[in-house]
Amino acid sequence: MGLWLGIGLLAGGLLIINAAFAYQAVHVDKALSATALYHLKVLPFFYAANLMVGSGIRAANKAAGNLTYSLSLAKGIELALCVLIGWWFMREAPTWRTAAGLAIVLIGFVVMKWKPAG
């Protein structure tokens, strides 16, 4: 239960953060005043997202008993969300290279957690 709670909190918080920056890249004027005003407006969302990510890491760490696993899980979720956000805001269709890159990350995660027999 704790691992699923952690995954949900991580996904929610990272989605908020990545969506806010993607929206800024596409729709907010590059002038400093417009960017500063945008960041003041989204500050409560960043606060909530930061709480969600921190609580998600804590819940995943408590469930798994391994901080490296929890942080790697967070990075994997963020990479998957980046692909989703890129498609959503930029209309960037994932290619075979995207799938290959995510597979390499997944293989690296498996190798990191692999315990040799013996």
PyMOL commands that set and color helices and strands:
alter all, ss='L'
color gray80, all
select helices_A, chain A and resi 2-27+32-64+67-90+96-113
alter helices_A, ss='H'
color red, helices_A
deselect
rebuild
show_as cartoon
